[in-house]
Amino acid sequence: MVKACFSKVKGSYKFNALNCEIYAPELGEMKQCHIKAIDRKHNKIDMEAVLFKTITKFDIHFKMVKREIGGWHPFMYDMKVDLCKFFRNRRKFFIANLIYSFMKEFTNVNHTCPFLAGESLQLVNWTPDEAGVLAKFPVDPGQYGLQTTWYINKIMALKINGSIIYF
């Protein structure tokens, strides 16, 4: 069940950009992919995808980046995670599990493969807990991004890229 409420951050960071790009429209579609303003200093993310085909192999390549002079540069992590294996035993995937822990309450993506045709995958009203994130990822002020490429049944299906400004 997706949590319908959201928590406010203390004003030290907010989402700056979100882009979802479909590469395999025969596998599914994005119903929503946007940032919603809560007030001048707070916002949240809503994303929803509907699957047209059953997924038996689901991989995500993600990398964290930081905007510096000359553009985006690698920062902290760059890894590929098999989501089917991840949901079978999350403890084996320390970094992925840490990132997932900030989204867990706000998503219905919470089980291993298969993900069935017609299923809706959602991340709703998501604003991560500021203190929790900063305790695990202490960072300097700046703009940070998470770039993801989603592979469904070994086909590049989707890219979701977003950024946060920490001030």
trRosetta pair geometry for C-beta under 8 A, 3 or more apart (Angstrom, degrees):
i j d omega theta_ij theta_ji phi_ij phi_ji
1 108 7.2 7 -112 -101 7 94
2 106 6.4 32 -159 -173 85 38
2 107 6.5 -10 -112 -134 93 9
2 108 5.1 -60 -56 -47 96 93
2 122 5.5 -40 -80 98 150 127
2 124 4.9 61 166 35 138 124
3 105 4.5 7 -9 158 143 88
3 106 5.4 -65 48 -90 102 53
3 124 7.6 -178 68 79 56 97
3 125 7.1 -112 100 73 79 120
4 124 7.3 -22 -110 117 48 127
4 125 6.6 83 -169 12 31 154
5 125 6.7 -168 132 138 12 152
6 38 7.4 -132 94 -90 138 137
6 44 5.2 -51 -138 -97 161 146
6 106 7.8 47 -103 -105 81 124
6 125 4.2 -133 -60 167 110 103
6 126 7.2 -141 -119 -81 110 8
6 127 5.1 73 -177 22 115 107
7 127 6.0 -142 69 83 63 103
7 129 6.1 14 83 -91 147 73
8 38 6.7 -159 -107 120 96 158
8 42 5.1 -37 -144 -124 92 155
8 127 6.8 3 -113 109 28 152
9 12 6.7 -113 152 41 113 69
9 13 6.1 -78 158 61 159 73
9 14 6.9 -167 54 -80 139 70
9 41 7.9 -124 78 136 93 92
9 42 6.0 168 40 -116 83 94
9 127 6.0 -124 -29 166 95 116
9 128 7.7 35 -78 76 112 59
9 129 7.9 155 -98 -152 77 23
9 130 4.2 109 -143 -54 90 121
10 130 5.2 -123 9 67 92 164
10 131 7.8 71 -17 -48 126 84
11 41 4.3 -5 -125 162 88 142
11 42 7.2 -66 -87 -59 62 85
12 130 6.4 108 49 -158 105 137
12 134 8.0 16 92 -64 139 143
12 166 6.4 18 145 -159 84 72
12 167 6.2 -153 -164 68 55 58
13 130 6.7 158 36 -121 102 103
13 164 5.3 32 175 168 117 112
13 165 6.3 180 -146 90 70 48
13 166 4.2 -22 -94 -103 112 65
13 167 6.8 151 -88 17 54 65
14 41 6.4 -158 -52 176 138 48
14 42 6.3 -150 -107 -117 117 26
14 43 5.2 84 -169 22 108 99
14 164 6.9 -179 94 -151 21 78
14 165 6.2 -8 57 54 69 90
15 18 6.5 5 173 -42 127 107
15 35 4.8 -160 104 -122 131 131
15 43 5.1 -102 42 87 100 119
15 44 7.6 109 7 -120 134 6
15 45 6.0 133 -77 -58 165 99
15 162 6.5 -37 -149 180 105 117
15 163 7.4 119 -161 85 60 46
15 164 5.7 -51 -101 -100 46 73
16 143 6.4 -31 15 -138 164 108
16 162 7.9 137 57 177 68 72
16 163 4.6 -43 61 97 110 96
16 164 6.1 156 0 -119 94 16
16 165 4.7 91 -60 -24 125 96
17 35 7.7 -113 -134 -18 12 140
17 145 7.9 -18 64 -110 108 106
17 161 7.6 -11 116 118 106 86
17 162 6.1 -178 94 -147 63 53
17 163 4.7 29 43 34 96 101
18 33 6.3 -157 137 162 112 82
18 34 6.4 155 78 -132 131 23
18 35 5.2 149 7 -38 126 96
18 45 6.1 146 -89 -124 155 111
18 47 7.9 -134 177 -71 136 109
18 160 7.6 -11 -166 -169 82 86
18 161 7.6 167 -148 90 38 50
18 162 4.4 3 -103 -106 71 102
19 33 7.6 50 -168 142 17 127
19 159 7.6 -4 111 111 94 94
19 160 7.2 169 87 -149 53 44
19 161 5.0 -6 57 59 99 92
19 162 7.2 179 20 -75 62 58
20 30 4.9 130 124 -111 139 164
20 33 3.6 -94 10 -148 136 165
20 47 6.8 140 -67 -132 145 112
20 158 6.8 -15 -168 -168 86 106
20 159 7.4 168 -151 87 40 53
20 160 5.0 -3 -105 -104 78 82
21 158 7.0 152 80 -157 50 56
21 159 4.7 -3 56 55 101 97
21 160 7.9 -174 22 -74 64 42
22 25 5.3 74 141 -79 132 75
22 28 7.7 -143 -130 87 120 69
22 29 6.6 -18 -93 -125 156 53
22 30 6.1 -147 -54 -7 111 103
22 157 7.2 -32 -152 166 67 65
22 158 5.8 -24 -110 -102 52 79
23 156 5.1 -22 93 119 151 89
23 157 5.7 -174 60 -162 90 16
23 158 6.4 -151 17 -66 88 28
23 159 6.9 68 -28 -12 115 89
24 27 4.4 35 116 6 111 117
24 28 7.8 45 96 30 87 70
24 152 6.8 -142 68 51 145 113
24 155 5.2 81 -80 132 157 122
24 156 6.9 152 -28 93 112 48
24 157 4.1 -64 36 -119 117 71
24 158 7.5 -80 34 -40 87 66
25 28 7.7 -117 -155 68 37 31
25 29 6.5 34 -149 -85 80 83
26 52 6.4 -119 165 80 43 144
26 53 7.3 28 136 -19 78 125
27 51 6.9 -42 161 -146 70 73
27 52 5.9 171 172 47 17 99
27 53 5.4 -69 -133 33 62 110
27 55 7.8 67 -170 -80 112 96
27 152 5.2 129 -174 84 153 145
27 153 7.5 -165 -116 27 129 113
27 155 6.9 176 -50 82 144 129
27 157 5.0 -62 64 -131 150 127
28 49 5.3 57 144 170 132 103
28 50 5.7 -177 -158 90 95 47
28 51 4.5 -48 -90 -112 123 41
28 52 5.1 -165 -80 0 50 81
28 53 7.4 -110 -47 27 82 72
28 152 7.6 106 7 -25 117 174
28 157 7.1 46 37 177 100 130
28 158 7.9 -34 72 -52 110 126
29 49 6.8 178 91 -151 33 70
29 50 5.7 -5 56 53 80 92
29 52 7.3 66 -11 -38 83 109
30 33 5.0 -9 174 -28 136 120
30 47 7.3 -54 -150 -161 104 83
30 48 7.2 120 -165 82 59 52
30 49 5.3 -40 -100 -97 57 80
30 158 7.6 124 -57 -129 110 125
31 48 4.2 -37 59 95 110 107
31 49 6.8 -177 7 -97 81 23
31 50 5.9 69 -38 -17 112 103
31 120 7.5 -14 4 -139 142 109
32 46 5.3 -23 126 122 130 103
32 47 6.3 -159 97 -130 76 27
32 48 4.8 44 38 29 91 97
33 46 7.8 -143 -107 97 17 63
33 47 5.1 36 -107 -118 66 85
33 48 7.9 -133 -56 33 63 53
33 160 7.3 -136 -144 -122 127 102
34 45 7.5 176 95 -146 33 60
34 46 6.0 -5 61 58 75 91
34 47 8.0 159 18 -78 45 62
35 43 5.1 32 175 155 102 135
35 44 7.2 158 -156 79 62 32
35 45 5.7 -36 -101 -95 65 68
36 43 6.1 168 84 -162 41 85
36 44 5.4 -19 59 62 93 84
36 45 7.7 166 15 -94 78 18
36 46 6.2 36 -13 -3 117 111
37 40 7.8 19 -166 -83 118 25
37 42 7.6 104 -167 88 58 57
37 43 5.1 -49 -107 -103 42 97
38 42 4.0 -43 61 103 122 103
38 43 5.7 -168 2 -96 84 33
38 44 6.1 75 -47 -13 109 97
38 127 7.5 -23 -26 -54 142 152
39 42 5.3 39 43 39 82 97
42 127 6.8 18 -172 -133 96 157
43 127 7.1 161 95 -95 39 115
44 125 5.3 -10 166 -157 149 45
44 126 5.8 141 -169 63 88 39
44 127 4.5 -77 -101 -45 83 99
45 123 6.4 -3 110 118 106 112
45 126 4.6 -33 59 64 91 102
45 127 7.5 145 10 -68 75 57
45 162 7.2 -9 -103 -128 145 158
46 123 7.2 175 -147 95 31 68
46 124 5.5 26 -127 -128 83 57
46 125 6.7 28 -82 -46 89 43
46 126 7.5 160 -75 16 41 86
47 122 6.9 162 90 -152 62 47
47 123 4.5 20 49 50 100 100
47 124 7.9 -129 43 -68 51 49
47 160 7.3 27 -130 -131 154 142
48 120 5.9 -6 -169 -175 102 105
48 121 7.1 157 -153 81 50 50
48 122 4.7 -3 -105 -105 84 83
48 123 7.8 -154 -67 32 53 56
48 124 7.4 32 -65 -73 100 93
49 120 7.2 160 82 -156 41 56
49 121 4.8 -9 59 56 93 101
49 122 8.0 -166 26 -71 59 46
49 158 7.4 -40 -107 -91 151 162
50 118 7.3 -21 -173 -155 95 28
50 119 7.5 171 -149 88 57 37
50 120 5.2 -26 -97 -100 75 74
50 121 7.8 -174 -81 18 27 71
51 54 7.2 84 144 -92 134 28
51 55 6.4 -99 -136 -22 144 104
51 115 6.0 151 -44 127 164 105
51 116 7.1 147 80 101 137 36
51 117 5.5 -126 117 -123 99 40
51 118 6.6 -37 74 21 84 22
51 119 5.1 12 30 55 119 81
51 120 7.8 -149 7 -78 78 28
51 121 7.0 70 -35 -14 100 105
52 117 6.1 -7 153 -144 25 97
53 117 5.3 -25 -134 -92 16 106
53 152 7.9 126 76 145 107 129
53 153 7.5 -46 112 -8 129 145
54 114 5.1 12 178 175 106 132
54 115 6.9 168 -158 84 57 50
54 116 5.3 -20 -111 -132 93 44
54 117 4.8 -64 -49 -29 68 84
55 58 5.1 55 158 -67 128 108
55 113 6.2 -107 113 -128 82 103
55 114 6.0 156 76 -160 53 73
55 115 4.2 7 47 51 112 99
55 152 5.2 -78 -119 -153 112 101
55 153 6.3 -133 -136 -39 64 89
56 84 7.6 25 170 -84 44 147
56 113 5.4 104 -148 169 38 133
56 114 5.1 -30 -90 -101 66 99
56 153 6.3 58 47 -94 79 91
57 82 7.8 -55 -160 -147 74 97
57 84 6.7 -66 -123 -14 40 138
57 113 7.1 25 -67 -110 25 165
57 151 7.6 -42 126 121 95 94
57 152 7.2 127 85 -172 70 37
57 153 4.9 106 51 -105 99 39
57 154 5.8 9 102 -33 142 76
58 82 7.3 105 78 -167 58 56
58 83 4.1 -49 105 51 107 119
58 84 5.7 123 40 -38 91 86
58 113 5.9 172 6 -77 112 115
58 115 6.7 62 -61 4 147 123
58 150 7.6 -20 -164 -168 78 92
58 151 7.4 156 -156 85 32 64
58 152 6.0 3 -108 -113 70 65
59 80 5.9 11 178 -180 114 101
59 81 6.8 165 -155 83 66 42
59 82 5.3 -34 -99 -101 85 55
59 83 6.7 -162 -93 -2 26 84
59 150 7.5 155 86 -158 52 46
59 151 4.2 -5 61 58 98 111
59 154 7.8 47 14 -92 122 47
60 80 7.1 174 90 -151 40 57
60 81 5.3 -11 60 57 88 92
60 83 6.2 67 -6 -50 101 107
60 148 5.6 -19 -170 -162 104 110
60 149 7.2 152 -158 76 54 46
60 150 5.5 -17 -104 -104 78 67
60 151 7.4 -163 -75 21 31 75
61 79 7.4 -155 -146 110 59 32
61 80 4.4 -24 -98 -99 78 86
61 81 8.0 166 -86 16 33 63
61 148 6.9 151 80 -155 52 54
61 149 4.6 -5 56 55 104 98
61 151 7.3 56 -11 -14 96 108
62 77 7.3 20 106 115 90 109
62 78 7.7 -148 104 -135 46 40
62 79 6.7 -8 60 62 74 68
62 80 7.9 143 15 -96 58 38
62 81 7.3 -13 15 9 103 107
62 99 7.8 -160 101 117 158 175
62 146 6.2 -6 -167 -175 112 92
62 147 6.8 157 -151 82 59 49
62 148 4.5 -15 -98 -100 89 83
62 149 7.8 -171 -73 23 48 60
63 74 6.5 -62 176 -125 124 84
63 77 6.4 -160 -137 106 51 62
63 78 3.9 14 -113 -110 108 78
63 79 7.5 138 -84 12 67 47
63 146 7.6 166 83 -152 37 51
63 147 5.3 -13 59 59 85 98
64 74 7.7 76 82 -165 61 57
64 75 5.0 -85 120 83 91 85
64 76 4.5 -7 72 60 136 110
64 77 4.9 63 11 47 109 81
64 78 7.5 -119 29 -61 62 61
64 144 6.8 -8 -173 -177 95 105
64 145 7.2 157 -158 85 49 51
64 146 5.8 -24 -102 -100 66 69
65 72 4.3 29 157 -179 140 106
65 73 6.2 148 -160 69 88 30
65 74 6.1 -60 -108 -104 75 28
65 75 5.4 116 -144 17 20 99
65 144 7.1 156 85 -161 49 58
65 145 4.6 -15 63 62 97 100
65 146 7.7 177 21 -81 78 23
65 147 6.1 31 -3 -7 122 112
66 72 7.2 148 72 -151 26 63
66 73 5.8 -31 63 63 78 85
66 75 3.9 88 -16 -55 99 148
66 142 5.9 32 -164 121 105 138
66 143 7.1 130 -162 84 59 56
66 144 5.4 -28 -103 -106 70 72
66 145 7.5 -176 -81 19 24 77
67 71 7.0 -76 -138 176 72 30
67 72 5.6 -40 -92 -92 64 64
67 73 7.8 135 -112 15 18 77
67 142 6.6 -173 60 168 80 100
67 143 4.0 -5 33 78 125 111
67 144 7.5 -131 4 -73 81 26
67 145 7.0 80 -40 -16 91 109
67 163 7.3 34 -29 -145 122 140
68 71 7.6 -3 61 69 60 30
68 72 8.0 104 22 -124 69 21
68 73 5.3 -21 29 10 115 126
68 142 7.6 -7 -78 -160 73 140
70 73 7.3 56 85 -56 103 110
72 145 6.1 -38 -130 35 128 139
72 147 7.8 90 158 -38 155 133
74 78 6.0 -39 -140 -45 117 128
75 144 6.7 -105 81 -134 154 95
76 137 7.3 -12 -100 -136 161 107
77 95 5.7 159 -115 178 149 150
79 95 6.7 106 27 78 152 138
79 96 7.4 -111 95 -57 131 100
81 85 7.9 -139 178 67 71 99
81 86 5.5 43 167 -61 112 133
81 93 6.0 76 -135 -149 118 144
81 96 4.6 105 -103 -95 156 150
82 85 4.2 49 94 20 113 111
82 86 6.3 173 89 -20 55 87
83 86 5.0 -51 -139 36 37 121
83 87 6.2 28 166 -13 69 103
83 109 8.0 -47 -167 172 137 117
83 112 7.9 168 135 -132 72 56
83 113 7.3 106 98 -47 89 97
84 87 6.6 -61 -151 38 24 100
84 88 6.8 27 149 -22 59 108
84 112 5.3 71 -156 -165 60 87
84 113 3.9 -28 -109 -1 110 117
85 88 5.5 -56 -151 31 36 116
85 89 7.1 -37 171 40 68 85
85 92 7.5 -69 151 77 100 137
85 93 7.8 118 112 -44 94 127
86 89 7.7 -111 -161 65 21 49
86 90 6.0 42 174 -104 70 64
86 92 7.8 -138 -117 67 48 96
86 93 5.1 -31 -120 14 88 157
86 96 5.8 -84 -128 122 130 144
86 97 7.6 -174 -163 -68 98 79
86 100 7.8 148 165 -44 128 154
87 90 6.8 15 -112 -63 31 89
87 110 7.3 137 -131 171 122 30
87 111 5.8 96 172 166 146 20
87 112 3.9 -172 93 -75 114 68
87 113 7.7 140 52 -14 127 60
88 112 5.0 57 -60 -93 73 143
89 92 4.8 53 113 -5 107 114
89 93 7.9 126 102 -2 70 89
90 93 6.1 -76 -162 48 48 97
90 96 7.7 -132 -154 99 78 97
90 97 4.5 113 168 -105 98 116
90 100 7.0 -108 -145 67 126 148
91 94 7.7 18 -174 -79 45 63
91 97 6.7 38 -92 -67 29 167
93 96 4.0 -25 149 48 119 117
93 97 5.3 132 90 -28 79 93
94 97 5.9 -64 -145 38 20 109
94 98 6.4 23 156 -22 61 107
95 98 5.5 -51 -149 32 32 115
95 99 6.6 28 154 -13 65 103
96 99 5.9 -55 -150 39 32 108
96 100 6.1 32 152 -19 66 109
97 100 5.5 -52 -140 41 32 113
97 101 6.3 46 154 -35 63 99
98 101 5.7 -45 -153 18 29 117
98 102 7.8 26 151 -16 56 96
98 136 6.0 175 -175 -175 122 147
99 102 6.3 -56 -169 27 39 108
99 103 7.3 12 146 1 67 110
100 103 5.8 -74 -154 49 43 101
100 104 5.9 68 150 -62 77 90
101 104 5.7 -19 -137 -12 32 122
102 128 4.3 5 -179 -128 118 120
102 129 6.8 -138 -135 29 86 83
102 132 6.6 166 -103 111 93 124
102 133 6.2 55 -112 -82 142 93
103 106 5.6 -86 -166 54 59 101
103 107 5.2 27 150 -11 99 125
103 123 6.1 -38 -162 -131 117 115
103 126 6.2 1 -127 -134 81 136
103 128 7.4 -48 -66 -87 61 99
104 107 6.6 -78 -136 41 20 97
104 110 7.1 85 -150 -103 78 109
106 123 5.7 50 121 -161 101 67
106 124 5.9 -155 -178 59 84 56
106 125 6.1 -140 -140 74 112 72
106 126 4.3 129 136 -89 161 89
107 110 6.7 150 105 -47 89 92
107 121 7.7 7 -167 -179 101 74
107 122 6.2 178 -141 94 60 60
107 123 4.7 -18 -90 -97 99 70
107 124 7.6 148 -90 12 45 70
107 126 7.7 21 -51 -77 86 128
108 120 7.4 46 66 97 142 79
108 121 6.8 -151 74 -140 92 44
108 122 5.1 45 18 46 106 95
109 121 5.2 41 -71 -153 106 100
109 122 7.6 -177 -25 48 85 44
109 123 7.6 -29 10 -62 114 85
111 115 8.0 142 79 -87 93 77
115 119 5.4 -128 175 67 82 150
115 121 7.0 6 -164 -68 143 117
116 119 4.8 108 66 -32 73 117
123 126 5.2 -17 163 -27 96 142
128 132 6.9 -117 166 73 94 109
128 133 5.1 78 127 -53 129 128
129 132 3.8 50 93 18 116 119
129 133 6.4 162 84 -16 61 85
130 133 6.0 -61 -147 37 27 107
130 134 6.1 14 163 -9 66 113
131 134 6.1 -62 -142 44 27 104
131 135 6.1 33 157 -27 64 109
132 135 5.8 -55 -147 31 26 113
132 136 6.7 7 160 -3 61 110
133 136 6.3 -73 -155 46 29 99
133 137 5.8 -36 172 41 71 107
134 137 6.7 -74 -116 70 26 67
134 138 6.0 59 -179 -100 68 58
134 139 7.4 -108 -126 24 74 79
135 138 7.5 7 -137 -59 13 86
139 142 7.2 -103 153 42 112 100
139 144 6.6 -16 178 -56 166 144
139 166 6.0 92 93 60 118 168
140 166 7.8 133 109 95 34 126
141 166 5.4 -147 -131 108 50 84
141 167 5.4 59 -145 -122 115 35
142 165 7.7 -118 131 -147 26 60
142 166 6.1 7 49 55 48 96
143 163 5.7 19 178 175 98 124
143 164 7.2 170 -152 85 57 41
143 165 5.2 -27 -100 -101 80 70
143 166 7.6 179 -87 19 29 71
144 163 6.5 165 87 -153 38 75
144 164 5.3 -14 63 59 90 90
144 166 6.5 25 2 -7 111 113
145 161 6.5 8 -178 -175 118 89
145 162 6.5 173 -148 93 75 39
145 163 4.1 -37 -92 -95 86 86
145 164 7.6 171 -84 16 40 65
146 161 7.2 -177 90 -145 53 49
146 162 5.7 0 53 58 90 85
146 163 7.7 177 17 -85 61 43
147 159 7.6 -13 -172 -169 79 100
147 161 4.8 3 -116 -113 71 97
148 159 6.7 160 88 -156 58 54
148 160 4.8 -5 62 61 111 85
148 161 6.9 -171 27 -75 65 52
149 156 6.2 -32 178 -141 110 101
149 158 7.5 161 -158 89 45 51
149 159 5.3 -19 -103 -102 68 82
150 156 7.6 113 79 -157 48 54
150 157 5.3 -58 101 65 95 95
150 158 4.1 0 49 61 120 96
150 159 7.3 -162 14 -77 80 31
150 160 7.1 42 -22 1 114 99
151 154 6.0 5 167 -131 115 22
151 155 6.5 153 -160 66 72 29
151 156 5.7 -40 -100 -91 78 48
151 157 6.5 132 -130 6 24 90
152 155 5.8 -32 69 60 69 86
152 157 4.2 18 14 -22 109 149
152 158 7.7 53 -17 4 112 98
156 159 8.0 11 177 -51 103 88
